[in-house]
Amino acid sequence: MNFIKNIFFILFFLLLPVVGFGQNNASATAIVSVRIIKSLDIQKTSDLNFGNISTNSGEVVVNSKDIRAGGFSIEGKPGAGVAISLPNNIMLKGQHGTHLQMTSNDHSYNFKNDQGSSVVSNNSSNVDATLNDRDGRLYIWFGGKINSNGTKTGVYKGTYTATVTYLD
């Protein structure tokens, strides 16, 4: 009987850690997902060109619906919201270290490449827009103004950079 009692106690203490402490680990799973969408693309369609002006022309304005306006085409996921950042001012560099400031005065946009029927916005620096539901395109045009009074003669050039990002 002592022998059976001893075996019982030995088995009890050997099994106690397994029964007494329960599980030593646990696990769970989660789903990982991603939606790959069309990358945004922006391309220049035209440069802004003030043309030939004299040194005493004063303020010269090119509106976004003018044939001389600059333009970009944007393409991305159809129906997606985008934020478009445009510069308020850019510095045009001339010959011999001279400078001329251009100020953005307006921009216009359209789902189709039709500047004449584009919608004008006077908010010159940031635009929230939606890409066309069918093909994911948006066209944007920009104008500017300069003041040539007291400016030296020569050719002045600068860069106008538009940045576009998805809102969603």
C-alpha positions as CSV (number, residue, x, y, z in Angstrom):
1,M,0.0,0.0,0.0
2,N,2.9,2.4,0.7
3,F,4.2,1.5,-2.7
4,I,1.0,2.5,-4.4
5,K,0.8,5.6,-2.2
6,N,4.3,6.6,-3.2
7,I,3.6,6.1,-6.9
8,F,0.5,8.2,-6.6
9,F,2.4,11.1,-4.9
10,I,5.2,10.9,-7.5
11,L,2.7,11.0,-10.4
12,F,0.7,13.8,-8.7
13,F,3.8,16.0,-8.4
14,L,5.0,15.2,-11.9
15,L,1.6,16.1,-13.4
16,L,1.0,19.1,-11.2
17,P,3.0,21.5,-13.3
18,V,1.1,20.5,-16.4
19,V,-2.3,20.7,-14.8
20,G,-1.6,23.5,-12.3
21,F,-0.1,26.1,-14.6
22,G,-2.3,25.7,-17.7
23,Q,-1.1,27.0,-21.1
24,N,2.4,28.5,-21.4
25,N,1.7,30.2,-24.8
26,A,-1.1,31.5,-27.0
27,S,-1.4,32.7,-30.5
28,A,-3.8,34.7,-32.7
29,T,-3.9,35.6,-36.4
30,A,-4.6,38.8,-38.2
31,I,-5.3,39.5,-41.8
32,V,-2.8,41.7,-43.7
33,S,-4.1,43.5,-46.8
34,V,-3.1,46.2,-49.2
35,R,-4.8,47.8,-52.2
36,I,-2.4,48.8,-54.9
37,I,-3.6,51.8,-56.8
38,K,-2.4,53.6,-59.9
39,S,0.6,55.9,-59.2
40,L,0.0,59.6,-59.6
41,D,1.6,61.2,-62.6
42,I,2.0,64.8,-63.4
43,Q,3.3,66.1,-66.7
44,K,3.9,69.6,-68.0
45,T,1.6,70.4,-71.0
46,S,2.7,74.0,-71.5
47,D,5.1,76.7,-70.2
48,L,3.9,80.1,-69.0
49,N,5.2,82.7,-71.5
50,F,4.7,86.5,-70.9
51,G,6.2,87.2,-74.4
52,N,8.1,90.4,-75.2
53,I,7.4,93.3,-72.9
54,S,9.2,96.7,-72.5
55,T,11.0,97.8,-69.4
56,N,8.3,100.3,-68.6
57,S,5.2,98.1,-69.2
58,G,4.4,98.0,-65.5
59,E,2.3,95.1,-64.3
60,V,1.8,92.4,-66.9
61,V,-0.8,89.7,-66.2
62,V,-1.4,86.4,-67.9
63,N,-4.5,84.7,-66.7
64,S,-4.9,80.9,-66.5
65,K,-7.4,80.8,-69.4
66,D,-5.0,82.8,-71.6
67,I,-3.3,80.8,-74.4
68,R,0.1,81.9,-72.9
69,A,-0.7,80.2,-69.5
70,G,1.3,77.3,-68.2
71,G,-0.3,73.9,-67.7
72,F,0.0,70.4,-66.3
73,S,-1.9,67.1,-66.8
74,I,-2.5,64.9,-63.8
75,E,-3.3,61.2,-64.0
76,G,-4.1,58.7,-61.2
77,K,-6.8,56.5,-59.7
78,P,-10.2,57.5,-61.2
79,G,-12.4,59.4,-58.8
80,A,-9.6,59.8,-56.2
81,G,-9.1,63.1,-54.2
82,V,-5.8,64.9,-54.7
83,A,-4.1,67.8,-53.2
84,I,-2.2,70.1,-55.6
85,S,0.4,72.5,-54.2
86,L,1.4,75.4,-56.4
87,P,3.9,78.1,-55.6
88,N,2.7,81.6,-54.8
89,N,5.9,83.3,-56.1
90,I,8.9,82.3,-58.1
91,M,12.0,84.2,-58.9
92,L,13.0,84.6,-62.5
93,K,16.7,84.9,-63.1
94,G,18.0,87.2,-65.8
95,Q,21.3,87.8,-67.4
96,H,24.1,89.3,-65.3
97,G,22.5,88.2,-62.0
98,T,19.3,90.3,-62.3
99,H,16.0,89.0,-60.9
100,L,12.3,89.5,-61.5
101,Q,9.6,88.1,-59.3
102,M,6.5,86.4,-60.7
103,T,3.4,86.1,-58.5
104,S,0.8,83.5,-59.2
105,N,-2.6,85.2,-59.8
106,D,-4.9,82.3,-60.6
107,H,-5.3,78.8,-61.9
108,S,-8.0,76.8,-63.6
109,Y,-8.8,73.2,-63.9
110,N,-10.9,70.8,-66.0
111,F,-11.5,67.0,-66.4
112,K,-10.8,67.3,-70.1
113,N,-8.0,69.1,-71.9
114,D,-10.1,72.1,-72.7
115,Q,-8.6,75.3,-71.2
116,G,-11.5,77.4,-72.5
117,S,-14.1,75.7,-70.4
118,S,-11.9,75.2,-67.3
119,V,-13.1,76.4,-63.9
120,V,-11.0,79.4,-62.5
121,S,-9.9,79.4,-58.9
122,N,-8.2,82.4,-57.3
123,N,-6.6,80.3,-54.5
124,S,-3.2,80.4,-56.0
125,S,-1.3,78.0,-53.7
126,N,-3.3,74.9,-52.8
127,V,-6.1,73.0,-54.6
128,D,-8.1,70.0,-53.4
129,A,-9.6,68.3,-56.4
130,T,-11.1,65.0,-57.6
131,L,-9.7,63.1,-60.6
132,N,-12.1,62.2,-63.4
133,D,-14.2,59.2,-62.5
134,R,-13.7,57.6,-66.0
135,D,-10.0,58.0,-66.8
136,G,-8.4,59.5,-63.6
137,R,-7.3,62.7,-65.4
138,L,-7.3,66.3,-64.4
139,Y,-5.8,69.3,-66.3
140,I,-4.7,72.4,-64.5
141,W,-3.5,75.8,-66.0
142,F,-1.8,78.6,-64.1
143,G,-1.2,82.3,-64.8
144,G,1.0,84.9,-63.2
145,K,1.9,88.5,-63.0
146,I,5.2,90.5,-63.2
147,N,6.1,94.1,-63.0
148,S,8.7,95.2,-65.5
149,N,9.2,98.8,-64.3
150,G,12.9,99.4,-63.6
151,T,13.9,95.9,-64.8
152,K,17.0,95.6,-67.0
153,T,16.5,94.2,-70.5
154,G,17.2,90.5,-71.2
155,V,15.6,87.1,-70.9
156,Y,14.3,86.0,-67.5
157,K,13.6,82.4,-66.6
158,G,12.5,80.4,-63.6
159,T,10.8,77.1,-62.7
160,Y,7.3,76.6,-61.5
161,T,6.8,73.3,-59.7
162,A,3.4,71.7,-59.0
163,T,3.2,68.9,-56.5
164,V,0.3,66.4,-56.4
165,T,-0.5,63.9,-53.6
166,Y,-3.5,61.6,-52.9
167,L,-5.9,62.7,-50.2
168,D,-7.2,59.2,-49.4
